[in-house]
Amino acid sequence: MDIKIENGDIVLNENGSPVTVSGIEQAVQQVNIALKARAESFVYDRKMGIKDSFDFSENNVEKKIEALLNECLVHTGVYAKVDYIAGGDNITIGLVLNDGYKDYFTEVVVNG
């Protein structure tokens, strides 16, 4: 279970307490943070984020992305697979997340 983050801020409920996410919603949040945040820049968890930009023209970049994401998701029971990578200046990564029961599709837009 994680604290819900939207637009870089912690989401609070009507009582002022942090809203939490779990399951597939938690996994989607984690893959977004893992692919968009620079390493050590995410104040809520300094271990999350990428150290270097990906070279999207490189062979097997999909496998490198999957390895990063599945390392981030190891304790969630969710597995990530890259469906496609598209774009120029802004790269869109289509991902299929599976929680052991069902596939969920999400897209993450990152700078190239």
N, C-alpha and C positions, 0 to 999 in steps of 0.2 A: 504494500500500500504506500502511495506517495501523496504528497501535498499537490493539489491541482495548481498548475501554472497557466495563465493566459496572458498574452502580450507582455511577457516578462515579469508579471506580478503574481503573487500568491492570491488565489481566489478565497474570499471570506464569505461565510454564510451570514444570515441576518443577525446572528448573535456575536459576530466578530471572530468566530473560530475558523481556522483553515478548513476548506473543503478538501476531502481526500478522493483519490482515484485508485482503482484497482482493476485487475483483469486486463481486458483488451484496451480499455481507455488508458490505463497506466502504461501499457506497452507502446501505444501510439505516442504518448507524451515522451516516453524515453527515447524512441527512435528519432523523434524530431529534435530533441535536445542533443542526442549523440551525433547527428549529422550536421546540425547548424551551429552549435556552440564550439568555440575554440577551447582547447584543453585548459583547464584551470580558470576559465573565465565565468563559468556558471556558478554564481555565488551560493546556490543552495546545495550543490554537490560538486566539489572541486575535482573529483575523479572522472566526471562525465565530460564528453566532448572529444573532438578529434585533435590530434597533435599537429598534423599536416593536412593540407588540402589533398584531395584525391586527384590523380591524373586520369580524367575520364576517357582519354583516348588510349590508355594502357590496356593491354590484354588482361583479362581476368579481373578487372576492377570490380565487377559484380561480386566475385568471391571475397575480395578484400572488404567490401562494404558489408556483406553478409557476416563475415567473421567478426567485425567490429560490433555490429548490431546484436548478434547472438551472444557475444560476451556481455553486453549491457543487459540483455534480457535473461541471462542464465537463471536468475532466481525467480522469474515470473511464470515459468512454465509455458512461455510463448516463444515460438520459433519464427524468424524472419527470413524471407527469400526475396531477392530482387526480381521483379517481373520485367521491368524495362528501365532504361536510362535515356532521356531525351533532352534536347535543348541546346542552347548556345551559351549566352552570358549567364542565364539562370538555368541551372540543370534541374529537371524534374526526375525524381526517382520514384517509380511505382513499386510498391512493396506489397507482398502478401504475408500477413501475419496469421499464424495458426496457433490456437490455444489447446490443441489436442482433440478438439471437437469440430471446429468450424474454421474456414478461411475468412479473413477480413482483409479488404483492400484499403490501402491508404497511399497518398502521394506526399512526398516531401520535396519542397523547392529549396535548393541551395545555390549559392553563388559558385560558378565554375572555378 
